[in-house]
């Protein structure tokens, strides 16, 4: 585990270690807090339910929780043309500020709260489109 976390700000595009063994997985915590609960998922099912590698993501929360080393992030994947049909995938194009080298999709439907210890490196920052990315993420959790 890293001893010091990287200082990041809202809109930073970072490489994040999504390996679920950092801090324990949901399944580990479930069995520790609920003795006697039997999960019907195989180990391979559990492993396939989480992102398990270093991937880019964008920091979408501000620094309102001073002293709390957690960030809300939206994972990023390479853009594919048929993503235009999926409203929760927000397209970003490369520019000097964001540090991207290809078009990407911000997956606003898979927002996650992570420890800042998971942040490996800052690639750039995307302030220009941040408001739209946050609005898209909010639409994913809107109460109807």
Rosetta constraint file for C-alpha pairs under 8 A:
AtomPair CA 1 CA 22 HARMONIC 7.47 0.50
AtomPair CA 1 CA 117 HARMONIC 7.54 0.50
AtomPair CA 2 CA 117 HARMONIC 6.11 0.50
AtomPair CA 3 CA 117 HARMONIC 7.79 0.50
AtomPair CA 4 CA 117 HARMONIC 6.99 0.50
AtomPair CA 5 CA 116 HARMONIC 5.61 0.50
AtomPair CA 5 CA 117 HARMONIC 4.84 0.50
AtomPair CA 5 CA 118 HARMONIC 7.80 0.50
AtomPair CA 5 CA 119 HARMONIC 7.00 0.50
AtomPair CA 6 CA 116 HARMONIC 6.92 0.50
AtomPair CA 6 CA 117 HARMONIC 7.43 0.50
AtomPair CA 6 CA 119 HARMONIC 6.53 0.50
AtomPair CA 6 CA 120 HARMONIC 7.56 0.50
AtomPair CA 6 CA 121 HARMONIC 7.57 0.50
AtomPair CA 8 CA 12 HARMONIC 6.47 0.50
AtomPair CA 8 CA 59 HARMONIC 7.93 0.50
AtomPair CA 8 CA 122 HARMONIC 7.57 0.50
AtomPair CA 9 CA 59 HARMONIC 7.00 0.50
AtomPair CA 9 CA 62 HARMONIC 6.80 0.50
AtomPair CA 9 CA 63 HARMONIC 7.02 0.50
AtomPair CA 10 CA 59 HARMONIC 5.22 0.50
AtomPair CA 10 CA 60 HARMONIC 5.46 0.50
AtomPair CA 10 CA 61 HARMONIC 5.65 0.50
AtomPair CA 10 CA 62 HARMONIC 5.11 0.50
AtomPair CA 10 CA 63 HARMONIC 7.36 0.50
AtomPair CA 11 CA 58 HARMONIC 6.02 0.50
AtomPair CA 11 CA 59 HARMONIC 5.21 0.50
AtomPair CA 11 CA 60 HARMONIC 5.90 0.50
AtomPair CA 11 CA 125 HARMONIC 5.27 0.50
AtomPair CA 11 CA 126 HARMONIC 5.04 0.50
AtomPair CA 11 CA 127 HARMONIC 5.51 0.50
AtomPair CA 11 CA 130 HARMONIC 6.14 0.50
AtomPair CA 12 CA 58 HARMONIC 5.67 0.50
AtomPair CA 12 CA 59 HARMONIC 5.45 0.50
AtomPair CA 12 CA 98 HARMONIC 7.86 0.50
AtomPair CA 12 CA 122 HARMONIC 6.65 0.50
AtomPair CA 12 CA 123 HARMONIC 7.42 0.50
AtomPair CA 12 CA 124 HARMONIC 5.76 0.50
AtomPair CA 12 CA 125 HARMONIC 4.16 0.50
AtomPair CA 12 CA 126 HARMONIC 6.33 0.50
AtomPair CA 13 CA 56 HARMONIC 6.73 0.50
AtomPair CA 13 CA 57 HARMONIC 5.68 0.50
AtomPair CA 13 CA 58 HARMONIC 4.38 0.50
AtomPair CA 13 CA 59 HARMONIC 6.50 0.50
AtomPair CA 13 CA 98 HARMONIC 6.85 0.50
AtomPair CA 13 CA 99 HARMONIC 7.89 0.50
AtomPair CA 13 CA 122 HARMONIC 5.99 0.50
AtomPair CA 13 CA 123 HARMONIC 5.48 0.50
AtomPair CA 13 CA 124 HARMONIC 5.25 0.50
AtomPair CA 13 CA 125 HARMONIC 5.44 0.50
AtomPair CA 13 CA 126 HARMONIC 7.04 0.50
AtomPair CA 14 CA 56 HARMONIC 5.39 0.50
AtomPair CA 14 CA 57 HARMONIC 5.54 0.50
AtomPair CA 14 CA 58 HARMONIC 6.21 0.50
AtomPair CA 14 CA 59 HARMONIC 7.64 0.50
AtomPair CA 14 CA 119 HARMONIC 6.69 0.50
AtomPair CA 14 CA 120 HARMONIC 7.15 0.50
AtomPair CA 14 CA 121 HARMONIC 5.51 0.50
AtomPair CA 14 CA 122 HARMONIC 4.26 0.50
AtomPair CA 14 CA 123 HARMONIC 5.30 0.50
AtomPair CA 14 CA 124 HARMONIC 7.18 0.50
AtomPair CA 15 CA 54 HARMONIC 6.23 0.50
AtomPair CA 15 CA 55 HARMONIC 5.38 0.50
AtomPair CA 15 CA 56 HARMONIC 4.30 0.50
AtomPair CA 15 CA 57 HARMONIC 6.37 0.50
AtomPair CA 15 CA 119 HARMONIC 6.10 0.50
AtomPair CA 15 CA 120 HARMONIC 5.36 0.50
AtomPair CA 15 CA 121 HARMONIC 5.23 0.50
AtomPair CA 15 CA 122 HARMONIC 6.42 0.50
AtomPair CA 15 CA 123 HARMONIC 7.16 0.50
AtomPair CA 16 CA 54 HARMONIC 5.31 0.50
AtomPair CA 16 CA 55 HARMONIC 5.40 0.50
AtomPair CA 16 CA 56 HARMONIC 5.85 0.50
AtomPair CA 16 CA 57 HARMONIC 6.60 0.50
AtomPair CA 16 CA 118 HARMONIC 5.50 0.50
AtomPair CA 16 CA 119 HARMONIC 4.62 0.50
AtomPair CA 16 CA 120 HARMONIC 5.58 0.50
AtomPair CA 16 CA 121 HARMONIC 7.46 0.50
AtomPair CA 17 CA 52 HARMONIC 7.69 0.50
AtomPair CA 17 CA 53 HARMONIC 5.91 0.50
AtomPair CA 17 CA 54 HARMONIC 4.30 0.50
AtomPair CA 17 CA 55 HARMONIC 6.61 0.50
AtomPair CA 17 CA 118 HARMONIC 4.95 0.50
AtomPair CA 17 CA 119 HARMONIC 6.35 0.50
AtomPair CA 17 CA 120 HARMONIC 6.64 0.50
AtomPair CA 18 CA 50 HARMONIC 7.84 0.50
AtomPair CA 18 CA 51 HARMONIC 5.64 0.50
AtomPair CA 18 CA 52 HARMONIC 5.28 0.50
AtomPair CA 18 CA 53 HARMONIC 5.42 0.50
AtomPair CA 18 CA 54 HARMONIC 5.87 0.50
AtomPair CA 18 CA 55 HARMONIC 7.07 0.50
AtomPair CA 18 CA 118 HARMONIC 7.01 0.50
AtomPair CA 19 CA 50 HARMONIC 7.89 0.50
AtomPair CA 19 CA 51 HARMONIC 6.65 0.50
AtomPair CA 19 CA 52 HARMONIC 4.23 0.50
AtomPair CA 19 CA 53 HARMONIC 5.46 0.50
AtomPair CA 19 CA 54 HARMONIC 7.37 0.50
AtomPair CA 20 CA 24 HARMONIC 6.19 0.50
AtomPair CA 20 CA 25 HARMONIC 5.22 0.50
AtomPair CA 20 CA 50 HARMONIC 6.90 0.50
AtomPair CA 20 CA 51 HARMONIC 7.57 0.50
AtomPair CA 20 CA 52 HARMONIC 6.36 0.50
AtomPair CA 21 CA 25 HARMONIC 5.93 0.50
AtomPair CA 22 CA 118 HARMONIC 7.83 0.50
AtomPair CA 24 CA 28 HARMONIC 6.11 0.50
AtomPair CA 24 CA 29 HARMONIC 6.80 0.50
AtomPair CA 25 CA 29 HARMONIC 6.37 0.50
AtomPair CA 26 CA 30 HARMONIC 5.99 0.50
AtomPair CA 27 CA 31 HARMONIC 6.26 0.50
AtomPair CA 27 CA 46 HARMONIC 7.70 0.50
AtomPair CA 28 CA 32 HARMONIC 6.26 0.50
AtomPair CA 29 CA 33 HARMONIC 6.03 0.50
AtomPair CA 30 CA 34 HARMONIC 5.77 0.50
AtomPair CA 30 CA 37 HARMONIC 7.90 0.50
AtomPair CA 31 CA 35 HARMONIC 5.75 0.50
AtomPair CA 31 CA 36 HARMONIC 7.55 0.50
AtomPair CA 31 CA 37 HARMONIC 6.34 0.50
AtomPair CA 31 CA 38 HARMONIC 7.88 0.50
AtomPair CA 41 CA 45 HARMONIC 5.76 0.50
AtomPair CA 41 CA 46 HARMONIC 6.41 0.50
AtomPair CA 42 CA 46 HARMONIC 6.39 0.50
AtomPair CA 43 CA 47 HARMONIC 6.20 0.50
AtomPair CA 44 CA 48 HARMONIC 6.18 0.50
AtomPair CA 45 CA 49 HARMONIC 6.48 0.50
AtomPair CA 46 CA 50 HARMONIC 7.50 0.50
AtomPair CA 47 CA 52 HARMONIC 7.87 0.50
AtomPair CA 55 CA 75 HARMONIC 7.29 0.50
AtomPair CA 55 CA 76 HARMONIC 7.24 0.50
AtomPair CA 56 CA 75 HARMONIC 6.17 0.50
AtomPair CA 56 CA 76 HARMONIC 5.39 0.50
AtomPair CA 56 CA 77 HARMONIC 7.49 0.50
AtomPair CA 57 CA 73 HARMONIC 6.00 0.50
AtomPair CA 57 CA 74 HARMONIC 5.35 0.50
AtomPair CA 57 CA 75 HARMONIC 4.12 0.50
AtomPair CA 57 CA 76 HARMONIC 4.96 0.50
AtomPair CA 57 CA 106 HARMONIC 7.52 0.50
AtomPair CA 58 CA 73 HARMONIC 5.36 0.50
AtomPair CA 58 CA 74 HARMONIC 5.41 0.50
AtomPair CA 58 CA 75 HARMONIC 6.57 0.50
AtomPair CA 58 CA 76 HARMONIC 7.24 0.50
AtomPair CA 58 CA 106 HARMONIC 7.62 0.50
AtomPair CA 59 CA 71 HARMONIC 6.57 0.50
AtomPair CA 59 CA 72 HARMONIC 5.96 0.50
AtomPair CA 59 CA 73 HARMONIC 4.55 0.50
AtomPair CA 59 CA 74 HARMONIC 6.79 0.50
AtomPair CA 60 CA 71 HARMONIC 7.69 0.50
AtomPair CA 60 CA 72 HARMONIC 5.74 0.50
AtomPair CA 60 CA 73 HARMONIC 5.52 0.50
AtomPair CA 60 CA 74 HARMONIC 7.02 0.50
AtomPair CA 60 CA 130 HARMONIC 7.48 0.50
AtomPair CA 60 CA 133 HARMONIC 7.95 0.50
AtomPair CA 60 CA 134 HARMONIC 6.49 0.50
AtomPair CA 61 CA 71 HARMONIC 6.39 0.50
AtomPair CA 61 CA 72 HARMONIC 5.47 0.50
AtomPair CA 61 CA 73 HARMONIC 7.46 0.50
AtomPair CA 69 CA 115 HARMONIC 5.80 0.50
AtomPair CA 69 CA 116 HARMONIC 5.42 0.50
AtomPair CA 69 CA 117 HARMONIC 7.89 0.50
AtomPair CA 70 CA 113 HARMONIC 6.46 0.50
AtomPair CA 70 CA 114 HARMONIC 5.44 0.50
AtomPair CA 70 CA 115 HARMONIC 4.53 0.50
AtomPair CA 70 CA 116 HARMONIC 5.51 0.50
AtomPair CA 71 CA 113 HARMONIC 5.53 0.50
AtomPair CA 71 CA 114 HARMONIC 5.41 0.50
AtomPair CA 71 CA 115 HARMONIC 6.41 0.50
AtomPair CA 71 CA 116 HARMONIC 6.41 0.50
AtomPair CA 72 CA 111 HARMONIC 6.69 0.50
AtomPair CA 72 CA 112 HARMONIC 5.52 0.50
AtomPair CA 72 CA 113 HARMONIC 4.36 0.50
AtomPair CA 72 CA 114 HARMONIC 6.34 0.50
AtomPair CA 73 CA 111 HARMONIC 5.50 0.50
AtomPair CA 73 CA 112 HARMONIC 5.40 0.50
AtomPair CA 73 CA 113 HARMONIC 6.30 0.50
AtomPair CA 73 CA 114 HARMONIC 7.28 0.50
AtomPair CA 74 CA 106 HARMONIC 6.26 0.50
AtomPair CA 74 CA 107 HARMONIC 5.84 0.50
AtomPair CA 74 CA 108 HARMONIC 5.62 0.50
AtomPair CA 74 CA 109 HARMONIC 7.83 0.50
AtomPair CA 74 CA 110 HARMONIC 6.17 0.50
AtomPair CA 74 CA 111 HARMONIC 4.45 0.50
AtomPair CA 74 CA 112 HARMONIC 6.46 0.50
AtomPair CA 75 CA 106 HARMONIC 5.99 0.50
AtomPair CA 75 CA 107 HARMONIC 5.58 0.50
AtomPair CA 75 CA 108 HARMONIC 7.56 0.50
AtomPair CA 75 CA 110 HARMONIC 6.77 0.50
AtomPair CA 75 CA 111 HARMONIC 6.88 0.50
AtomPair CA 76 CA 104 HARMONIC 6.53 0.50
AtomPair CA 76 CA 105 HARMONIC 5.57 0.50
AtomPair CA 76 CA 106 HARMONIC 4.58 0.50
AtomPair CA 76 CA 107 HARMONIC 5.96 0.50
AtomPair CA 77 CA 104 HARMONIC 5.64 0.50
AtomPair CA 77 CA 105 HARMONIC 5.30 0.50
AtomPair CA 77 CA 106 HARMONIC 6.68 0.50
AtomPair CA 77 CA 107 HARMONIC 7.48 0.50
AtomPair CA 78 CA 102 HARMONIC 7.28 0.50
AtomPair CA 78 CA 103 HARMONIC 6.42 0.50
AtomPair CA 78 CA 104 HARMONIC 4.47 0.50
AtomPair CA 78 CA 105 HARMONIC 5.98 0.50
AtomPair CA 79 CA 83 HARMONIC 6.92 0.50
AtomPair CA 79 CA 91 HARMONIC 7.04 0.50
AtomPair CA 79 CA 102 HARMONIC 7.93 0.50
AtomPair CA 79 CA 103 HARMONIC 5.42 0.50
AtomPair CA 79 CA 104 HARMONIC 4.35 0.50
AtomPair CA 79 CA 105 HARMONIC 5.09 0.50
AtomPair CA 82 CA 86 HARMONIC 7.83 0.50
AtomPair CA 83 CA 89 HARMONIC 6.66 0.50
AtomPair CA 83 CA 105 HARMONIC 7.89 0.50
AtomPair CA 84 CA 89 HARMONIC 7.74 0.50
AtomPair CA 88 CA 107 HARMONIC 6.27 0.50
AtomPair CA 88 CA 108 HARMONIC 5.39 0.50
AtomPair CA 88 CA 109 HARMONIC 5.95 0.50
AtomPair CA 88 CA 136 HARMONIC 6.13 0.50
AtomPair CA 88 CA 137 HARMONIC 7.22 0.50
AtomPair CA 88 CA 140 HARMONIC 7.19 0.50
AtomPair CA 89 CA 105 HARMONIC 5.43 0.50
AtomPair CA 89 CA 106 HARMONIC 5.46 0.50
AtomPair CA 89 CA 107 HARMONIC 4.83 0.50
AtomPair CA 89 CA 108 HARMONIC 6.15 0.50
AtomPair CA 89 CA 109 HARMONIC 7.72 0.50
AtomPair CA 90 CA 105 HARMONIC 5.24 0.50
AtomPair CA 90 CA 106 HARMONIC 4.97 0.50
AtomPair CA 90 CA 107 HARMONIC 6.68 0.50
AtomPair CA 90 CA 108 HARMONIC 7.24 0.50
AtomPair CA 90 CA 133 HARMONIC 6.55 0.50
AtomPair CA 90 CA 136 HARMONIC 7.68 0.50
AtomPair CA 91 CA 103 HARMONIC 6.92 0.50
AtomPair CA 91 CA 104 HARMONIC 5.73 0.50
AtomPair CA 91 CA 105 HARMONIC 4.66 0.50
AtomPair CA 91 CA 106 HARMONIC 6.43 0.50
AtomPair CA 92 CA 103 HARMONIC 5.72 0.50
AtomPair CA 92 CA 104 HARMONIC 5.37 0.50
AtomPair CA 92 CA 105 HARMONIC 6.33 0.50
AtomPair CA 92 CA 106 HARMONIC 7.46 0.50
AtomPair CA 92 CA 129 HARMONIC 7.92 0.50
AtomPair CA 93 CA 100 HARMONIC 7.37 0.50
AtomPair CA 93 CA 102 HARMONIC 6.66 0.50
AtomPair CA 93 CA 103 HARMONIC 4.53 0.50
AtomPair CA 93 CA 104 HARMONIC 6.58 0.50
AtomPair CA 94 CA 98 HARMONIC 6.61 0.50
AtomPair CA 94 CA 99 HARMONIC 6.77 0.50
AtomPair CA 94 CA 100 HARMONIC 4.67 0.50
AtomPair CA 94 CA 101 HARMONIC 5.41 0.50
AtomPair CA 94 CA 102 HARMONIC 5.81 0.50
AtomPair CA 94 CA 103 HARMONIC 6.09 0.50
AtomPair CA 95 CA 99 HARMONIC 6.48 0.50
AtomPair CA 95 CA 100 HARMONIC 6.58 0.50
AtomPair CA 95 CA 101 HARMONIC 7.83 0.50
AtomPair CA 96 CA 100 HARMONIC 7.80 0.50
AtomPair CA 97 CA 124 HARMONIC 5.83 0.50
AtomPair CA 97 CA 125 HARMONIC 5.79 0.50
AtomPair CA 97 CA 126 HARMONIC 6.74 0.50
AtomPair CA 98 CA 123 HARMONIC 6.97 0.50
AtomPair CA 98 CA 124 HARMONIC 4.21 0.50
AtomPair CA 98 CA 125 HARMONIC 4.48 0.50
AtomPair CA 98 CA 126 HARMONIC 5.13 0.50
AtomPair CA 99 CA 123 HARMONIC 5.32 0.50
AtomPair CA 99 CA 124 HARMONIC 4.57 0.50
AtomPair CA 99 CA 125 HARMONIC 7.23 0.50
AtomPair CA 100 CA 123 HARMONIC 7.48 0.50
AtomPair CA 100 CA 124 HARMONIC 7.53 0.50
AtomPair CA 106 CA 133 HARMONIC 7.63 0.50
AtomPair CA 107 CA 111 HARMONIC 7.38 0.50
AtomPair CA 108 CA 133 HARMONIC 7.11 0.50
AtomPair CA 108 CA 134 HARMONIC 7.91 0.50
AtomPair CA 108 CA 136 HARMONIC 6.29 0.50
AtomPair CA 108 CA 137 HARMONIC 4.62 0.50
AtomPair CA 108 CA 140 HARMONIC 7.14 0.50
AtomPair CA 109 CA 137 HARMONIC 6.32 0.50
AtomPair CA 109 CA 140 HARMONIC 5.81 0.50
AtomPair CA 111 CA 137 HARMONIC 7.38 0.50
AtomPair CA 114 CA 118 HARMONIC 6.92 0.50
AtomPair CA 115 CA 119 HARMONIC 7.84 0.50
AtomPair CA 126 CA 130 HARMONIC 6.17 0.50
AtomPair CA 127 CA 131 HARMONIC 7.76 0.50
AtomPair CA 129 CA 133 HARMONIC 6.36 0.50
AtomPair CA 130 CA 134 HARMONIC 6.16 0.50
AtomPair CA 131 CA 135 HARMONIC 6.18 0.50
AtomPair CA 132 CA 136 HARMONIC 6.12 0.50
AtomPair CA 133 CA 137 HARMONIC 6.31 0.50
AtomPair CA 134 CA 138 HARMONIC 6.12 0.50
AtomPair CA 135 CA 139 HARMONIC 6.23 0.50
AtomPair CA 136 CA 140 HARMONIC 6.58 0.50
AtomPair CA 137 CA 141 HARMONIC 6.97 0.50
AtomPair CA 138 CA 142 HARMONIC 6.03 0.50
